[in-house]
Structure formats: C-alpha cells, structure tokens
Amino acid sequence: MKDSKIYKIALGLATVCLVVALVMALTGNLSQAGPFFIAFFAGLAIGFRGYERFRGFSYTVMIFAAVTAALYYPQYFVEVNGFKFAVLITPLIQLIMFGMGTSMSVQDFVGVARMPKGVIVGLLCQFTIMPFLGFGIASVSGFPPEIAAGIILIGCSPSGLASNVMNYLAKANLALSITITALATLLAPLFTPLLMSLLAGALVEINVLDMMWDIVKMVIIPIGAGLLFNKLLHGKAKWLDEAMPLVSMFGIAFIIVIITAAGRDSLLDIGGMLILLVLVHNLAGYTLGYWGGRLFRMDERDCRTIAIEVGMQNGGLASAIAKEMGKIATVGLAPAVFGPLMNITGSILASYWHRKPPVGDLDEQLDKDEVELVKR
C-alpha cells in the first residue's frame, strides 16, 4: 500500500511539473522550464513502475528525462575537466556486446538448422528493407549530408537485444528472433560497411575496411569473449547475469545522452522533422517486415518475429560507429533518436499482439481438437 502511494505521488508531482513547464513555455520562458520538464519525465518514469501495463515504458521515459537534461545543460554531458565523455561510447558498446555473448550459447545458432527458411527470410528482410528505406527517407529529407547519412546508418545496422524482449511479449517465435539477432549481429562487420558504402557513400566518406574493423572490435571480439565466458563459467557468476541487463540499459541511455548533448544545436534546428522521419522509418520497418514474411508464406508467429526484428535496430552500435567515424554530433543523431522511439512503438506493438493470439496458434489448436474427435 505504501509503495502504491509513492507511485501515485510521483504521478501527481509529474502532472504538476508538466503544467508548470507548459505555462512557462507558453509565456516565453521555455529556456527556464528545463528543470520542470526533467522532473516531469522522471516522476512519470517512477509512477509507471507502479502499474503493470505501463511498467515497460519506465526505462524509455527515464531516457527522455536524461535527454531533456542533455538538451538544457549540454555542458555537463560533453566533457568534464577536459575529459570527453564520447571516448566512453566504444567501451560501453563492447561491454554491452560482451553481456550479449554471456547470454548466448551454441544453441542459439542451432535454429538455423531447425528453421532455415525463417532465418534466411529474416536476414534478407533485415539487410534490405531498413537500409533502402533509410536511403529513400534520407534522399527526400533535405537534411545536411552527414545527418542524412545517420538515417541510412541506423537502417544498415543489425537488430538488437530489445527485439528479443518485444518478440517474447508479442507471443512471436522467440527462438527465431534470438537466432536472427545473433546472426545479423555477427554479419554486421560485412554487410553494414558495404551497405553504407553503397547507399551513403555520396553523403559522407566511408572507409569500408576501417568500418569493418571497428565493428569487429566492437561486436565480434566482445561477443566471442562472452561466449567463452559463458562456456567456461556458466552458472558460476550469477551476479554477472543479473548485472548485465542493468549495465546494458545504463550504457545505452548514457550513449544517447552524450550524442544528444554533442548534437544539441543540430537537434534544435531539425529535431521535430528528424523525429518524424525516424518514426516513419521505424513503423515502415515493422509493416514491410511483416508483409515480407507473408510474401514468403511464413506463419503468423514468424511474420510477427520478422516485423519486430526488421523494425528494431541496434541504435547503440550505430551510435558507436558514428563515433568511430568522428561524426558523433551529426551521423550519430538519427541513431540516438531511433533508440527511444523504437522502444515505445515496439512496446505498443508487442502489447497489441500479446492480446491477439497468433492465427497459427489457433489453427494448431483446431488441428488438435480434430485429432481428439477422430480418436473418439
């Protein structure tokens, strides 16, 4: 009961802060409204924890609080005493990828043999739909070349661990999701640089070999170390299993904040349009991914899986690639915006599908019922 009261108080304070912030904004004091907007998002995130239906949005709303802080007070998130926070991006991604490796095993790749069609279709959709969608959106955006290249970069990136969570919630094919994510991530050192060179080469200089090595050291080596750790010390470091999800969430949030602070001026100029185009990119990915599965006559659960795998990209990896390119404040903007947005849309889509049993499941149940009738 006491906890319930805390959550309600948090929501009440969030409401008050939002009203104050909006009044200040409407009266020409938007530059002074920062603390109230930050408090609104923070209170909302805490309040959401008290309600099962909204709990999944708490992390994303807290990211909005951090991003708002970065927009209002960028000086605290760019560097301190000469130390630039951007240098932490690559190590954070390596740590997150190591954590991904510790949660994987050889069994995650057995799915290729069990369901080769689903894996092949998923990977085909992954490395065609989002890259070419990104190219089309970037071409009509009117953005400066480097910012437009960031839209293509997020499209050329593999799916991330968040897609596995959303597929689980959506009652999709979790085994297929894990296999596609793992293989897409391992294939990223090859496909991401080649696609970037093909689609974004006219916008920004792409050194294919350098980008390949950057992704290898950020993805392949840490995941390999994580797999080895899992094999040798499986079950002996439970604290690590519990800590890594929290480390991953903090790492992604911190990366987004650093990029937001670095690219603040550009975001203030084109932020609204960038959010809109990134949202279109994300939603079109879900839609075309789903119908791509339908085109290849996949069942409902597999179509849902492919839709989420295609629509949800590894924004953290894309941000780290932008950092390695030396263009965190421009190429890194679209990935930073894409991450929080995809968590919101992915949660909504997963919740919708969770309440709507896959047609395949119903058909399977009907087949079982028919067998029982025949036996009788």
C-alpha positions in Angstrom: 0.0 0.0 0.0 2.9 2.3 0.9 4.6 1.6 -2.5 1.3 2.3 -4.3 1.0 5.7 -2.6 4.6 6.6 -3.7 3.8 5.8 -7.3 0.6 7.9 -7.1 2.5 10.8 -5.5 5.2 10.6 -8.3 2.5 10.8 -11.0 0.9 13.7 -9.2 4.1 15.6 -9.0 4.8 14.8 -12.6 1.5 16.3 -13.6 2.2 19.5 -11.6 5.6 19.8 -13.2 4.2 19.4 -16.7 1.6 22.1 -16.1 4.3 24.5 -14.8 6.6 23.7 -17.7 3.9 24.2 -20.3 2.8 27.5 -18.7 6.4 28.7 -18.7 6.8 27.6 -22.3 3.7 29.4 -23.4 4.6 32.6 -21.6 8.0 32.8 -23.4 10.1 31.2 -20.6 10.9 27.9 -22.4 14.6 28.3 -21.6 13.8 28.3 -17.9 11.4 25.4 -18.0 14.1 22.7 -18.2 14.0 21.5 -14.5 10.3 21.1 -14.7 10.3 19.1 -17.9 13.1 16.9 -16.4 11.1 16.4 -13.2 8.0 15.6 -15.2 9.7 12.7 -17.1 11.5 11.4 -14.0 8.2 11.4 -12.0 6.4 9.8 -14.8 9.0 7.0 -15.1 8.8 6.4 -11.3 5.0 6.4 -11.4 4.8 4.0 -14.3 6.7 1.4 -12.2 3.5 1.0 -10.1 1.3 -0.1 -12.9 1.9 -3.4 -14.8 0.5 -2.1 -18.0 2.9 0.9 -18.1 6.0 -0.6 -16.4 7.7 -1.5 -19.6 7.7 2.2 -20.6 9.5 3.4 -17.5 13.0 2.9 -18.9 12.2 4.8 -22.1 10.6 7.7 -20.2 13.7 7.9 -18.0 15.8 8.2 -21.1 13.6 11.2 -22.1 14.4 12.8 -18.8 18.1 12.3 -19.4 17.8 13.6 -23.0 15.9 16.7 -21.8 18.7 17.3 -19.3 21.3 17.0 -22.1 19.4 19.5 -24.2 19.1 22.0 -21.5 22.5 21.5 -19.9 24.8 20.0 -22.6 28.0 21.3 -21.0 27.7 18.7 -18.3 27.4 15.8 -20.7 30.1 16.7 -23.3 33.2 16.9 -21.1 34.4 17.4 -17.6 37.8 18.9 -16.8 39.0 18.1 -20.3 37.7 14.5 -20.3 35.4 14.0 -23.2 32.6 11.5 -22.5 32.5 10.5 -26.1 35.5 8.2 -25.6 33.3 6.0 -23.4 30.9 5.1 -26.2 33.1 2.3 -27.7 33.9 0.7 -24.4 30.3 0.8 -23.4 29.2 -0.9 -26.6 31.9 -3.6 -26.1 30.7 -4.2 -22.6 27.1 -4.5 -23.8 28.2 -6.9 -26.6 30.1 -8.9 -24.0 26.9 -9.2 -22.0 25.1 -10.3 -25.1 27.7 -13.0 -25.6 27.4 -14.2 -22.0 23.7 -14.8 -22.5 24.2 -16.8 -25.7 25.3 -20.3 -26.4 25.8 -22.6 -29.4 22.1 -23.5 -29.1 21.2 -20.0 -30.3 22.6 -21.0 -33.7 21.0 -24.4 -33.9 17.9 -22.6 -35.0 19.5 -22.2 -38.5 19.2 -25.9 -39.0 15.8 -26.2 -37.4 14.2 -23.3 -39.3 16.4 -22.3 -42.2 13.6 -20.6 -44.1 12.7 -18.3 -41.3 16.3 -17.4 -40.6 17.1 -16.7 -44.3 13.9 -14.7 -44.8 14.5 -12.7 -41.6 18.1 -11.9 -42.6 17.1 -11.0 -46.1 14.5 -8.6 -44.8 16.9 -7.2 -42.2 19.6 -6.2 -44.7 17.3 -5.0 -47.5 14.2 -3.3 -46.1 15.7 -0.9 -43.5 18.8 0.1 -45.5 16.8 1.0 -48.6 14.1 2.6 -46.6 16.7 4.7 -44.9 18.2 5.7 -48.2 14.8 6.8 -49.6 14.0 8.8 -46.4 17.4 10.4 -46.3 17.2 11.3 -50.0 14.0 13.3 -49.5 14.7 14.7 -46.1 16.6 17.8 -47.2 19.0 17.3 -44.2 22.7 18.1 -44.3 24.6 15.1 -45.8 26.1 13.8 -42.6 22.8 13.9 -40.7 21.0 12.2 -43.6 23.8 9.6 -43.6 22.8 8.8 -40.0 19.3 7.7 -41.1 20.9 5.3 -43.6 23.3 4.1 -40.9 20.6 3.1 -38.5 18.9 1.2 -41.3 22.1 -0.7 -42.2 22.6 -1.8 -38.6 21.6 -5.2 -37.2 18.7 -5.8 -34.8 19.4 -5.6 -31.1 18.5 -7.4 -27.9 15.4 -5.3 -27.4 13.8 -7.1 -30.4 14.1 -10.4 -28.5 12.2 -8.9 -25.5 9.5 -7.5 -27.7 9.1 -10.8 -29.6 8.6 -12.6 -26.3 5.9 -10.1 -25.3 4.2 -10.3 -28.7 3.9 -14.1 -28.5 6.1 -14.4 -31.6 8.8 -17.0 -32.3 11.4 -16.2 -29.7 13.8 -18.9 -30.9 13.8 -17.5 -34.4 14.2 -13.9 -33.0 17.2 -14.9 -31.0 18.8 -16.7 -34.0 18.2 -13.8 -36.4 19.5 -11.2 -33.9 22.7 -13.3 -33.3 23.4 -13.9 -36.9 22.6 -10.4 -38.0 24.9 -9.1 -35.4 27.7 -11.4 -36.5 27.2 -10.5 -40.1 27.2 -6.7 -39.4 31.0 -6.4 -39.9 30.5 -7.4 -43.5 27.1 -6.0 -44.5 26.9 -2.7 -42.6 30.1 -1.2 -44.2 29.2 -2.5 -47.7 25.7 -1.1 -47.5 26.9 2.2 -46.1 29.4 2.5 -48.9 26.7 1.7 -51.5 23.9 3.9 -50.0 25.7 6.7 -48.1 29.0 6.9 -49.9 27.8 10.0 -51.8 26.9 11.8 -48.5 29.8 11.0 -46.3 33.2 9.4 -46.7 33.0 5.7 -45.9 36.2 3.7 -45.4 34.9 0.1 -45.7 37.9 -1.7 -44.2 38.1 0.7 -41.3 34.4 0.4 -40.6 34.7 -3.4 -40.8 37.5 -3.4 -38.2 35.6 -1.0 -36.0 32.6 -3.3 -35.9 34.7 -6.4 -35.4 36.3 -4.9 -32.3 33.0 -3.6 -31.0 30.9 -6.7 -31.8 32.8 -9.9 -32.8 35.6 -9.9 -30.2 33.4 -8.9 -27.2 30.7 -11.5 -28.2 33.3 -14.1 -28.7 34.7 -13.4 -25.2 31.2 -13.5 -23.8 30.5 -16.9 -25.4 33.8 -18.2 -24.0 33.0 -16.8 -20.6 29.5 -18.5 -20.7 31.0 -21.8 -21.7 33.7 -21.9 -19.0 31.9 -20.2 -16.2 28.2 -20.9 -16.8 26.3 -20.8 -13.6 29.3 -19.6 -11.6 28.8 -15.9 -11.9 25.1 -15.3 -11.3 25.9 -11.8 -10.2 27.0 -11.0 -13.8 23.8 -12.4 -15.3 21.9 -10.1 -13.0 24.1 -7.1 -13.5 24.5 -7.1 -17.3 20.9 -6.1 -18.2 21.2 -3.1 -15.9 24.7 -2.3 -17.3 23.2 -2.5 -20.9 20.3 -0.2 -20.1 22.6 2.3 -18.4 25.1 2.1 -21.2 22.5 2.7 -24.0 21.0 5.6 -22.0 24.4 7.2 -21.4 25.3 6.9 -25.1 22.1 8.6 -26.2 22.7 11.4 -23.7 26.2 12.0 -24.9 25.1 12.2 -28.5 22.2 14.4 -27.7 24.5 16.9 -25.9 27.1 16.8 -28.7 24.5 17.4 -31.4 22.2 19.7 -29.4 22.4 22.7 -31.9 21.5 20.5 -34.9 18.7 18.8 -32.9 17.2 22.1 -32.0 17.2 23.1 -35.7 15.8 19.9 -37.2 14.7 17.9 -34.2 11.0 17.8 -35.0 11.4 16.7 -38.6 14.1 14.2 -37.6 11.8 12.6 -35.0 9.0 12.3 -37.6 11.2 10.8 -40.3 12.8 8.3 -37.9 9.3 7.3 -36.7 8.3 6.7 -40.3 11.4 4.6 -40.8 10.7 2.6 -37.8 6.9 2.0 -38.5 7.6 1.2 -42.1 10.1 -1.4 -41.0 7.5 -3.2 -38.9 5.0 -3.1 -41.7 7.3 -4.2 -44.6 8.9 -6.8 -42.3 5.6 -8.3 -41.5 4.4 -8.4 -45.1 7.9 -9.6 -46.2 7.2 -12.7 -44.1 3.7 -13.0 -45.6 5.3 -12.8 -49.1 7.3 -15.9 -48.3 4.3 -17.7 -46.8 5.6 -17.6 -43.2 3.1 -18.3 -40.4 1.7 -15.6 -38.2 4.2 -16.0 -35.4 7.2 -15.9 -37.8 5.7 -12.8 -39.5 5.5 -11.0 -36.2 9.0 -12.0 -35.4 10.4 -10.7 -38.7 8.4 -7.5 -38.4 10.0 -6.7 -35.0 13.4 -7.9 -36.0 13.3 -5.5 -39.0 11.8 -2.5 -37.3 14.0 -2.6 -34.2 17.7 -1.8 -34.9 20.8 -1.7 -32.7 20.9 2.1 -32.1 23.8 1.7 -29.7 26.0 0.0 -32.2 25.1 2.6 -34.9 26.0 5.4 -32.5 29.3 3.8 -31.7 30.1 3.5 -35.5 29.3 7.2 -35.8 31.7 7.9 -33.0 34.4 5.9 -34.7 33.8 7.9 -37.9 34.4 11.0 -35.9 30.9 12.3 -36.6 29.0 11.7 -33.4 27.2 15.1 -33.5 25.8 14.6 -37.0 25.8 11.0 -38.2 25.0 9.9 -34.6 21.8 11.9 -34.3 19.4 9.6 -36.1 20.5 6.5 -34.1 20.2 8.4 -30.9 16.6 9.4 -31.8 15.7 6.0 -33.2 16.5 4.1 -29.9 13.9 5.6 -27.5 11.3 5.8 -30.3 11.6 2.1 -31.2 11.2 1.1 -27.6 7.9 3.0 -27.4 6.5 1.7 -30.7 7.9 -1.8 -30.1 6.2 -1.9 -26.7 2.9 -0.8 -28.1 3.0 -3.3 -31.0 4.1 -6.1 -28.7 1.2 -5.3 -26.2 -1.3 -5.3 -29.1 -0.1 -8.6 -30.4 0.1 -10.1 -26.9 -3.7 -9.6 -26.6 -4.3 -11.1 -30.1 -3.3 -14.8 -30.2 -1.4 -15.7 -33.4 -3.6 -17.3 -36.1 -1.1 -20.1 -36.3 -1.7 -20.9 -32.6 -5.5 -21.1 -33.2 -5.1 -23.3 -36.3 -2.8 -25.6 -34.3 -5.4 -25.9 -31.5 -8.1 -26.6 -34.1 -6.0 -29.4 -35.6 -5.5 -30.9 -32.1 -9.3 -30.8 -31.5 -9.9 -32.6 -34.8 -7.5 -35.3 -33.8 -9.3 -35.8 -30.5 -12.6 -36.0 -32.3 -11.2 -38.7 -34.7 -9.9 -40.7 -31.7 -13.4 -40.7 -30.2 
